[in-house]
Structures are given as C-alpha cells and as structure tokens.
Amino acid sequence: MHPQTRAIHAGRSIDPASKAVAPPIVLSTTFEHAPDSTYERYLYSRYDNPNRNALEECVAGLENGAAGIAFASGMAAAMAVVHGLKSGDHVIAPADCYFTIRRLLTELYGGWGLEASFVDMSNLDAVQAAVRPTTRLVWTETPSNPGLFLTDIAAVAKIAHNAGAICVCDNTWATPLLQKPLDLGCDIAMHSSTKYLAGHSDVLGGILLFKEKGALYERLKTYQKVSGAVPSPFDCWLVLRSISTLPQRVAAHCDNAEKVAQFLEAHPKIEKVHYPGLPSNRFHELAKRQMTRFGGMLSVEVKGGWDPAVALCANVKLFTCATSLGAVESLIEHRASTEGPDSPTPHGLVRLSIGLEHPDDLIADLVQALG
Ligand SMILES: Cc1ncc(COP(=O)(O)O)c(C=O)c1O
C-alpha cells in the first residue's frame, strides 16, 4: 500500500463490539482472564494496550518495519535503547544532535560507565576512526537538530555492523514519509512522536521501529513492559489520529519550508541557511539520494551573532518564539539560549519549524522581523 493509504488504515479496524469506525479509547488498566487463568491478548496495560498496539503497528508499517514499541516521550524511547548497553560499552553519536541525547549519553549514562564519542557524521572517515572494540551502538540523527547535518545512513550502518554494533536512526525530522532508515540498513528507527507524527503541539510521545521482530525487539519490549515508561491510551489515540493526515501535512511543510529557505538565502541579514533542499547546500546531493523531499525544518545563522539572532526571535508576530517543532503552527527559536551555557551551537543560529500557514504570510513576518 502507498503511504497515504497506510497512514489511514494501518493499525485500524472496525471495533467488533460497537462497529465504531474511529477506534474506541481503551482506558482499562486490566483485562479479564479466561476460566483457566490464562489470557489471550491483553493482561495489564503497562504490558500492552489496544490503542498503543494500533499506533505501533501503524508507524511500523510506515517505516517498513516489522514491529514498533511506543514510549511516553522521544527521550524515553532513546533511553530504552541506551539502557540496553552496559558499563564500559562505547557509543558513537553525532556532534550535532538533539542536545538532550548528548545529555542522556554523558550526564546520565556517563555516570554508569558508558563511553560516548561525538563525531561529525558527515565525515565517514571520522565515524570509522571513532570505532573501538567496545563500540556497541552507532546513533545517527539526520537531518540533525539544530544544524541540519545529513548522515549517509547506509554507509554509517555498514560501519556500525562491521564493528559489531547496532545502528539507530533518529528519524524525527525526516518523518517516515521522507526517509526510511530501516531500508537503508538501520536496525532501529526512532521518532519523537511529539513532533510531526502528532503534529499539533499537544501530545508527548516516542516510538522505536524495528527491522526485525528478533532478539533486539524482544529485549526492548521487555524493557518497555518492565520500566513502564508507556504512553497513555489517549495519547496513543491522538497520535494515531494525527497520522491519518501526516502525508498531506508533511508535503505542505516541505512546500512552505522550501519557499522560506529560498527567501532567507537571498536576505542580506542572513549569513547562512541550513536547508538540504537548497541546491547550494552541501548535503543537497545526499538528501536527493536518501530522502524523497527535504523536510519542514531549517536553521539560519544571522549576521552579527547572538544579539541580532535573539532580536529576530523577539520581533516575529506570526511565528511563535518557542521550542519544539513539527506542528501546524510555525515556531522560531534562538537555539543556544535553549540549550544553555554548554551549547556547541553557533551563537547566531536560529531554528525555524515551518508550519502550515500560507508561505507568503510567513515570509512577510520574517521581512518585518528582520527589519
Ligand atoms: C531530533 C529529536 N530527537 C528526540 C527528541 C526528544 O523527544 P521528546 O521531546 O518527545 O522527548 C527531540 C525533541 O526535540 C528531537 O528534536
């Protein structure tokens, strides 16, 4: 089936009891046993829940995966993967990645003896050189947050597997519509479903999608059941409902972002635009190879650095100056301010999540905000 069809039908069926077309929300935490005290499908909702299972099945279908495991946030999903490692294991992660992933690997698990190297993953030699005998996980994020670096997923997955490590791709910014990490060799694709999957800035969630329903899946399924960082049935229902329109939303996000990126590239107060859809962008050829379109996220470096960048975020009227991304409304943010004093992000970098407003209105807002 085509993605538009899967987005609407995968994981859904008519409710046999009520014949409801929209799936009922199953709030029950517990399910009745059979007379012999066995159970068929559901035991307790930390283990499994119909709304969660429907979401997992749908996103796994969109990613060409064999199975999915949903969590209460993107970070809970990432933590599940990292928690499967042990003291002394080594992780390779992108130098430009979502800053809380860096904090997870260093502040939380560094204290448990996990070792992490952060490398520029656009440089395959650097990825290869970072490999150690103890490397067990290669974490990729492409396009990356906030610098929109691209990683050659197939090449890095090969390096990971040759090293005896698993390869994971945080596919949040590309969505399952624009990029298929599992087809490119990754073992797990991950999403913060808080972003494009949910798409309306009103629900937190995370999900892991597996190429195979094998030992790795089983280990993480056990982690989900035992650790309990699961999303509520209502949150799963909301995300699944939003996914029905994901293909149309993503197409419109891409249309708008391409126009805004072209406008900003020509603006005299902008030093650089980071958007892989621009032919001038150094990742344009790789993006054309491994993505179907270029996404709704971009970042710019404002001439003059910190102060003019902060001023741009303060001056917008239609964009909202707020963190997060992937929703219907456009957001803008001075990234180094959000990331804090240790942020490696350039001081003049402003991140834009391009929403579904009319692109001319977004551009008009940027014209007045840039002055
Ligand atoms: C690329 C990426 N990965 C992971 C996360 C974490 O997701 P969550 O906020 O749902 O925990 C984010 C959040 O911004 C993100 O942008």
The ligand as an SDF file (V2000), in Angstrom:
LIG
                    3D

 16 16  0  0  0  0  0  0  0  0999 V2000
   15.5720   15.0270   16.9060 C   0  0  0  0  0  0  0  0  0  0  0  0
   14.9120   14.8390   18.2480 C   0  0  0  0  0  0  0  0  0  0  0  0
   15.0280   13.6560   18.8740 N   0  0  0  0  0  0  0  0  0  0  0  0
   14.4670   13.4560   20.0830 C   0  0  0  0  0  0  0  0  0  0  0  0
   13.7810   14.4510   20.7460 C   0  0  0  0  0  0  0  0  0  0  0  0
   13.2100   14.1810   22.1010 C   0  0  0  0  0  0  0  0  0  0  0  0
   11.8210   13.9780   22.0330 O   0  0  0  0  0  0  0  0  0  0  0  0
   10.7930   14.2710   23.2250 P   0  0  0  0  0  0  0  0  0  0  0  0
   10.8100   15.7460   23.4750 O   0  0  0  0  0  0  0  0  0  0  0  0
    9.4960   13.7490   22.7100 O   0  0  0  0  0  0  0  0  0  0  0  0
   11.2720   13.5100   24.4230 O   0  0  0  0  0  0  0  0  0  0  0  0
   13.6430   15.7010   20.1210 C   0  0  0  0  0  0  0  0  0  0  0  0
   12.9460   16.7940   20.8140 C   0  0  0  0  0  0  0  0  0  0  0  0
   13.0110   17.9460   20.4230 O   0  0  0  0  0  0  0  0  0  0  0  0
   14.2320   15.8990   18.8320 C   0  0  0  0  0  0  0  0  0  0  0  0
   14.1420   17.0680   18.1800 O   0  0  0  0  0  0  0  0  0  0  0  0
  1  2  1  0
  2  3  1  0
  2 15  2  0
  3  4  2  0
  4  5  1  0
  5  6  1  0
  5 12  2  0
  6  7  1  0
  7  8  1  0
  8  9  2  0
  8 10  1  0
  8 11  1  0
 12 13  1  0
 12 15  1  0
 13 14  2  0
 15 16  1  0
M  END
$$$$
